[in-house]
């Protein structure tokens, strides 16, 4: 069963030409980063504490329960482990932690968007290579060798198709993760402002 599935896949990759290897490598890294970010942001969304509860914990100097792993819980944990008990200094510490958490949300997002944008360009390179191969066949044999002509056209079409098939969902996920990161940034900033009342 697996062998029958792998054989058409192997033929498909060979038909796409040499650019299929970098396209697949980029696809692997891009989806690895996407899955990493999805799991990271999902953890920050679920099992969160409210802003009011975060304020109560800061006022009492008490760490959130370990079952809460959301963004507000993370902010409270990091602040309580770094606070100085000097209200003015604690404000700066809180601001610094908020900035650090906000910047951590952007990690890998630019790389994901770049990788998603590179794959159609590699597909276009495959198109150019396929058309060059086709024109070389026409130069050597004329239009009589249809099998060789079909090979060049196959490289041109399959590499472009694969580049687009990888790029479109990658760009969608890049946009989705950016929106989710912006929502989390708003939550962190709002919670940071709220916690200053309890210093």
WOQUINOR-V900781 format. One record per helix or strand of 2 or more residues. SS is the DSSP state (@ for helix, = for strand). FROM is the first residue (numbers start at 1). LEN is the number of residues. If there is no record, write none. Layout:
ss->SS from->FROM len->LEN
ss->SS from->FROM len->LEN
//
This chain:
ss->@ from->2 len->14
ss->@ from->19 len->27
ss->@ from->51 len->10
ss->@ from->71 len->12
ss->@ from->87 len->19
ss->@ from->109 len->33
ss->@ from->146 len->53
//
